[in-house]
Amino acid sequence: MRRRILAALSVAALTLAGGTAAHAATHGVAKPTVVLVHGAWADSSSWDGVVERLLHDGYPVGVFATPLRSLSGDSAALRDYLAAVSGPIVLVGHSYGGAVITNAATGNTAVQALVYVDAFAPAAGVPVIALPGPDSALTDPAILQFVPAGAPTPTTDLYIDKALFPAVFANDLPASKGRILAVTQRPVTYGALTEPSGPPAWQSIPSWYEVGTKDKVIPAAVQKQMATAIGAHVRSAATGHLPMVSHPADVTATIESAAKGTTK
């Protein structure tokens, strides 16, 4: 019985990872699998609008549920996830997810492109918390809530104040949508944001970067500095910190540009 269950799970996993790719191949179109990685204070559903469009355009898609527990642990989990994906990959990270893809893709020859969407792209030894800059809304002491309360430790959960979330994180979305996202946010640990990053994948993998010019979490100037530092192809959009929710068509266009730019 156990063997039958494991066999069934294996077949299901292969179908999910490669079924759409096989379908595309039968139509003479070789497209990479797009793997989407969400950041802190979000979950996999934030990619729904992008997933819908990518599937419509014939791309195999995977969405990685970021644990948000530690940068090294999250990156290791993504590395394992990528190992189960067959064929070439376009790896996309939003916000903290950018740091995760930066670490997880290092040395992975299947990853043909990295796409940063309002995302952190740290150099080796640099923690995420050092990157937003003095103009980021994250510097406001009132915006972060620690659970449990008190001086943070590596395992302390960080939440965004629900009352401030709509205006800061969802400033280009309807207020009603922002309030829902504030309630459903997933916390990230203090340790994940303070842990030094490892050798960056962007040193050897072509990168694309979508800059949100209305972003209050990672100001546009900071995003442009990171994009320049990693040698990325840059595309700007008049969006806040959650462009995959507010403007999924723009984000999809950036991802598909990366996919087409690496097709051999």
C-alpha positions as CSV (number, residue, x, y, z in Angstrom):
1,M,0.0,0.0,0.0
2,R,2.8,2.4,1.0
3,R,4.6,1.8,-2.3
4,R,1.3,2.4,-4.3
5,I,0.8,5.7,-2.5
6,L,4.4,6.8,-3.1
7,A,4.1,5.9,-6.7
8,A,0.9,7.8,-7.1
9,L,2.5,10.9,-5.4
10,S,5.5,10.6,-7.8
11,V,3.3,10.5,-10.8
12,A,1.3,13.5,-9.5
13,A,4.4,15.5,-8.8
14,L,5.8,14.8,-12.3
15,T,2.5,15.8,-13.8
16,L,2.4,19.1,-12.0
17,A,6.0,19.9,-12.7
18,G,6.2,18.8,-16.3
19,G,2.7,18.2,-17.6
20,T,2.2,21.6,-19.1
21,A,5.7,21.6,-20.5
22,A,5.0,18.3,-22.3
23,H,1.8,19.8,-23.7
24,A,3.7,22.8,-25.0
25,A,6.3,20.6,-26.5
26,T,3.7,18.7,-28.5
27,H,2.8,22.0,-30.1
28,G,6.4,22.7,-31.1
29,V,6.9,25.4,-28.4
30,A,9.8,25.0,-26.0
31,K,9.1,27.2,-23.0
32,P,10.9,27.3,-19.6
33,T,9.1,26.6,-16.4
34,V,8.4,29.8,-14.5
35,V,8.9,29.4,-10.7
36,L,7.4,32.2,-8.7
37,V,8.7,33.0,-5.2
38,H,6.7,35.3,-2.9
39,G,8.3,37.5,-0.2
40,A,7.6,38.4,3.4
41,W,4.1,39.4,4.6
42,A,2.5,37.6,1.6
43,D,1.7,34.1,0.4
44,S,1.4,32.1,-2.9
45,S,-2.0,33.6,-3.7
46,S,-0.3,37.0,-4.4
47,W,0.8,35.5,-7.8
48,D,-2.7,34.4,-8.9
49,G,-3.1,37.0,-11.6
50,V,0.4,36.3,-13.0
51,V,-0.2,32.5,-12.9
52,E,-3.4,32.9,-14.9
53,R,-1.7,34.9,-17.6
54,L,1.4,32.7,-17.8
55,L,-0.7,29.6,-18.2
56,H,-2.8,31.3,-20.8
57,D,0.4,32.0,-22.7
58,G,1.5,28.4,-22.5
59,Y,4.2,28.5,-19.8
60,P,4.6,25.8,-17.2
61,V,4.3,27.4,-13.8
62,G,5.2,26.6,-10.3
63,V,4.6,28.7,-7.1
64,F,7.0,28.1,-4.2
65,A,5.5,28.6,-0.8
66,T,8.3,30.4,1.0
67,P,8.6,29.3,4.6
68,L,9.8,32.8,5.8
69,R,11.8,31.2,8.7
70,S,15.5,31.9,7.7
71,L,17.3,33.0,4.6
72,S,19.5,29.9,4.5
73,G,16.6,27.5,5.3
74,D,14.2,29.2,2.8
75,S,16.9,29.0,0.1
76,A,17.6,25.4,0.8
77,A,13.9,24.6,0.6
78,L,13.7,26.4,-2.8
79,R,16.8,24.6,-4.0
80,D,15.1,21.3,-3.3
81,Y,12.0,22.4,-5.0
82,L,13.9,23.4,-8.2
83,A,15.7,20.1,-8.3
84,A,12.3,18.5,-8.9
85,V,11.5,20.7,-11.9
86,S,12.6,19.2,-15.3
87,G,14.0,21.4,-18.0
88,P,15.0,25.1,-18.0
89,I,13.7,27.5,-15.4
90,V,13.0,31.2,-15.1
91,L,13.1,32.0,-11.4
92,V,11.1,35.0,-10.2
93,G,11.3,36.6,-6.7
94,H,9.3,39.4,-5.1
95,S,10.6,41.5,-2.2
96,Y,12.3,39.1,0.3
97,G,11.8,36.4,-2.3
98,G,14.5,38.1,-4.3
99,A,17.1,37.3,-1.6
100,V,15.8,33.7,-1.6
101,I,16.3,33.2,-5.4
102,T,19.7,34.9,-5.2
103,N,20.9,32.2,-2.8
104,A,18.9,29.2,-4.1
105,A,19.9,29.4,-7.7
106,T,23.6,29.6,-7.2
107,G,25.2,26.8,-9.1
108,N,21.9,25.6,-10.7
109,T,22.5,25.3,-14.4
110,A,18.8,24.8,-15.1
111,V,18.0,28.3,-14.1
112,Q,18.3,30.4,-17.2
113,A,17.1,33.7,-15.9
114,L,16.4,35.5,-12.6
115,V,13.6,38.0,-12.4
116,Y,13.4,40.5,-9.6
117,V,10.1,42.2,-9.0
118,D,10.4,45.0,-6.5
119,A,12.9,42.7,-4.9
120,F,16.1,42.5,-2.8
121,A,19.2,41.3,-4.7
122,P,21.9,41.2,-2.0
123,A,25.6,40.7,-2.5
124,A,27.4,38.1,-0.5
125,G,27.5,38.9,3.2
126,V,24.7,41.5,3.1
127,P,21.5,40.9,5.1
128,V,18.1,42.0,3.7
129,I,17.6,44.4,6.6
130,A,20.5,46.5,5.4
131,L,19.1,47.1,1.9
132,P,15.8,49.2,2.0
133,G,17.6,52.5,2.8
134,P,16.6,55.4,5.0
135,D,13.6,56.4,2.9
136,S,11.9,53.0,3.2
137,A,8.6,52.8,5.2
138,L,10.3,49.9,7.1
139,T,12.4,52.5,9.0
140,D,9.2,53.7,10.8
141,P,9.3,52.1,14.3
142,A,5.5,51.9,14.3
143,I,5.2,49.7,11.2
144,L,6.6,46.5,12.6
145,Q,5.0,44.4,15.4
146,F,7.1,41.7,17.2
147,V,5.5,38.4,18.3
148,P,6.3,37.7,21.0
149,A,6.7,41.3,22.1
150,G,10.0,42.6,23.4
151,A,13.5,42.6,22.1
152,P,13.6,40.4,18.9
153,T,15.5,37.2,18.6
154,P,16.1,35.3,15.4
155,T,12.9,33.3,15.8
156,T,10.7,36.4,16.6
157,D,7.9,36.8,14.1
158,L,7.5,40.2,12.4
159,Y,4.2,41.5,11.2
160,I,3.2,44.8,9.5
161,D,0.8,46.9,11.5
162,K,-2.6,46.1,10.0
163,A,-3.7,49.8,10.1
164,L,-0.6,50.9,8.1
165,F,-0.4,48.0,5.7
166,P,-2.9,49.3,3.0
167,A,-1.2,52.7,2.7
168,V,2.4,51.3,2.7
169,F,2.3,47.9,1.1
170,A,-0.8,48.2,-1.0
171,N,-0.8,51.9,-1.9
172,D,-1.9,51.2,-5.6
173,L,-4.7,48.9,-4.6
174,P,-8.2,49.6,-3.4
175,A,-8.3,50.2,0.3
176,S,-10.6,47.2,0.8
177,K,-8.1,44.9,-0.9
178,G,-5.3,46.3,1.2
179,R,-7.2,45.6,4.4
180,I,-7.7,42.0,3.4
181,L,-4.0,41.6,2.6
182,A,-3.2,43.1,6.0
183,V,-5.3,40.5,7.8
184,T,-4.0,37.5,5.7
185,Q,-0.3,38.5,5.8
186,R,2.2,35.8,6.8
187,P,5.0,36.9,9.2
188,V,8.7,36.6,8.5
189,T,11.2,36.0,11.3
190,Y,13.7,38.6,12.4
191,G,16.5,36.1,11.7
192,A,15.5,35.8,8.1
193,L,16.0,39.5,7.5
194,T,19.2,39.8,9.5
195,E,21.0,36.7,8.2
196,P,23.9,37.5,5.8
197,S,23.3,36.4,2.2
198,G,25.5,33.8,0.5
199,P,27.2,33.8,-2.9
200,P,24.8,35.4,-5.3
201,A,23.3,33.6,-8.3
202,W,23.1,36.9,-10.3
203,Q,26.9,36.8,-10.8
204,S,26.5,34.0,-13.3
205,I,22.8,34.0,-14.3
206,P,21.2,36.7,-16.5
207,S,18.9,38.9,-14.5
208,W,15.9,41.1,-15.2
209,Y,14.5,43.7,-12.7
210,E,11.1,45.4,-12.6
211,V,11.2,48.6,-10.7
212,G,8.0,49.9,-9.0
213,T,8.2,53.6,-9.1
214,K,5.5,54.0,-6.4
215,D,7.0,51.5,-4.0
216,K,7.2,52.7,-0.4
217,V,8.9,49.6,1.0
218,I,11.9,49.5,-1.4
219,P,12.1,53.0,-2.9
220,A,12.6,53.1,-6.6
221,A,16.1,54.7,-6.2
222,V,17.2,51.7,-4.1
223,Q,15.7,49.2,-6.6
224,K,17.6,50.9,-9.5
225,Q,20.8,50.8,-7.5
226,M,20.4,47.0,-7.0
227,A,19.4,46.4,-10.6
228,T,22.5,48.3,-11.8
229,A,24.8,46.5,-9.4
230,I,23.7,43.1,-10.7
231,G,23.7,44.1,-14.3
232,A,20.0,43.5,-14.8
233,H,17.8,44.3,-17.7
234,V,15.6,47.0,-16.2
235,R,11.9,47.7,-16.7
236,S,9.9,50.3,-14.8
237,A,6.3,50.4,-13.9
238,A,4.1,52.9,-12.0
239,T,3.3,50.5,-9.2
240,G,3.6,50.0,-5.5
241,H,5.2,47.2,-3.6
242,L,2.7,44.5,-4.8
243,P,2.7,44.9,-8.6
244,M,1.8,41.2,-9.1
245,V,-1.5,41.9,-7.4
246,S,-2.2,45.4,-8.7
247,H,-0.7,45.1,-12.2
248,P,-0.2,41.4,-13.0
249,A,-0.1,42.1,-16.8
250,D,3.0,44.3,-16.3
251,V,4.8,41.7,-14.2
252,T,3.9,38.9,-16.7
253,A,5.3,41.0,-19.5
254,T,8.6,41.3,-17.6
255,I,8.8,37.6,-16.9
256,E,8.0,36.7,-20.5
257,S,10.6,39.1,-21.7
258,A,13.2,37.3,-19.5
259,A,12.0,33.9,-20.8
260,K,12.3,35.0,-24.4
261,G,15.6,36.7,-23.8
262,T,17.2,33.4,-22.7
263,T,15.7,31.1,-25.3
264,K,18.4,29.5,-27.4
